[in-house]
Amino acid sequence: MKEVGIDISSHKPEAVQKYLNNEFDYVITVCDGAKESCPVFTGKVAHRLHISFDDPHGKSMEIFRRVRDEIKAKIDEFSQNFREEN
């Protein structure tokens, strides 16, 4: 991520249970749909979207970069569609 200008060195994962009592317009879940069943977010959500990406864990940097770029493209696509709808 650093090579594209994003510093995630202080990022720490958080348990989703912490947010179950919050209300959200959108919840976007991601996982490798071919290899795992994704957890269902049961909180108060107006719109749910799931996107499947390959899990790059244990793979080459080239695979990590590809998945990173796929995630960015999907986020950009979602953002563009959201702006057009609102």
C-alpha positions as CSV (number, residue, x, y, z in Angstrom):
1,M,0.0,0.0,0.0
2,K,2.9,2.3,0.8
3,E,4.0,2.2,-2.9
4,V,0.7,3.8,-3.9
5,G,0.9,6.4,-1.1
6,I,-1.3,4.8,1.5
7,D,0.1,4.3,5.0
8,I,-1.6,1.4,6.8
9,S,1.2,0.9,9.4
10,S,-1.0,2.0,12.3
11,H,-4.1,0.2,11.1
12,K,-5.5,-2.4,13.4
13,P,-8.4,-4.7,12.6
14,E,-11.6,-4.4,14.7
15,A,-14.3,-6.9,15.5
16,V,-17.4,-6.3,13.5
17,Q,-19.5,-7.0,16.6
18,K,-18.5,-3.6,17.9
19,Y,-20.7,-2.0,15.2
20,L,-23.8,-4.2,15.3
21,N,-25.9,-1.5,17.1
22,N,-25.0,1.3,14.7
23,E,-27.1,2.1,11.6
24,F,-25.5,2.2,8.2
25,D,-26.5,3.3,4.8
26,Y,-24.1,0.7,3.2
27,V,-22.1,-2.2,4.4
28,I,-19.7,-3.7,1.9
29,T,-18.2,-7.1,2.6
30,V,-15.3,-8.6,0.8
31,C,-13.8,-12.1,0.9
32,D,-12.7,-14.9,-1.3
33,G,-16.1,-16.4,-2.1
34,A,-14.5,-19.4,-3.7
35,K,-12.6,-20.4,-0.6
36,E,-14.6,-19.2,2.4
37,S,-18.1,-18.4,3.5
38,C,-18.4,-14.7,4.4
39,P,-19.8,-13.7,7.7
40,V,-23.2,-11.9,7.6
41,F,-23.4,-8.4,9.1
42,T,-26.6,-8.4,11.1
43,G,-26.7,-4.8,12.0
44,K,-29.1,-2.1,10.8
45,V,-28.2,-1.7,7.2
46,A,-30.1,0.0,4.3
47,H,-28.0,-1.5,1.5
48,R,-25.6,-4.5,1.5
49,L,-23.0,-5.2,-1.2
50,H,-20.7,-8.2,-1.3
51,I,-17.6,-8.3,-3.5
52,S,-15.5,-11.3,-3.9
53,F,-11.7,-11.0,-4.3
54,D,-9.0,-13.6,-4.3
55,D,-7.2,-13.9,-1.0
56,P,-3.5,-13.0,-1.6
57,H,-2.3,-14.4,1.7
58,G,0.9,-16.3,1.1
59,K,1.0,-15.3,-2.5
60,S,3.5,-13.2,-4.4
61,M,3.7,-9.4,-4.3
62,E,2.4,-9.4,-7.9
63,I,-0.8,-11.1,-6.6
64,F,-1.1,-8.6,-3.7
65,R,-0.8,-5.7,-6.2
66,R,-3.4,-7.2,-8.5
67,V,-5.9,-7.7,-5.7
68,R,-5.1,-4.2,-4.3
69,D,-5.8,-2.7,-7.8
70,E,-9.0,-4.7,-8.1
71,I,-10.2,-3.4,-4.8
72,K,-9.4,0.2,-5.8
73,A,-11.3,-0.2,-9.1
74,K,-14.4,-1.6,-7.3
75,I,-14.3,1.2,-4.7
76,D,-14.0,3.8,-7.5
77,E,-16.9,2.1,-9.4
78,F,-19.1,2.1,-6.2
79,S,-18.2,5.8,-5.6
80,Q,-19.1,6.8,-9.1
81,N,-22.4,5.0,-9.0
82,F,-23.2,6.4,-5.6
83,R,-22.6,10.0,-6.8
84,E,-24.7,9.4,-9.9
85,E,-27.6,8.1,-7.8
86,N,-27.4,10.9,-5.2
